[in-house]
Amino acid sequence: MAARKSTRTGSLFAGLVACAAVLALAGTAHAGDGVQYDRTCTYTYVNKKVGDNEQWAITWEIYGGVTGNVLKLDGSAPSFIECELTSEDDTNEYFDCYGADACTSTPCGDTQWTLIGTDISIPLTFFLPSGADPLSPFDACVPSA
């Protein structure tokens, strides 16, 4: 069982590290890509194709953490990510990210999460709709009354 977990964790780790590298270079929109603010203008929901093999469906707390799903376009099981904001500059946020496969039986918990990487750089523009100013993202949203 330990060997199986190690292999699964290794493939999750390798896949998500590769995705983080691709994500850092992301900039081109694909059909089906989209970003939407939540009703309070404190989060964005991001659904974007990353690389050739993955669709990311994530939630970004503006100037905060990231959570979500990485869907494989080959139909294999999704992965899940949680990223903690560690720092930022005018164009990027930097995260410590963790990944997990789907929980197949309970109990589920923190032992299923693996560190993907530290100080992963993601451009602020990845999290925002086209035309939104990364230095003033709240200006591009009107909260619900």
Secondary structure, 3 states (H helix, E strand, C coil): CHHHHHHHHHHHHHHHHHHHHHHHHCCCCCCCCEEEECCCCCEEEEEEEECCCEEEEEEEECCCCEEEEEEECCCCCCEEEEEEEEEECCCEEEEEEEEEECCCCCCCCHHHCEEEEEEEEEEHHHHCCCCCCCCCHHHHCCCCC
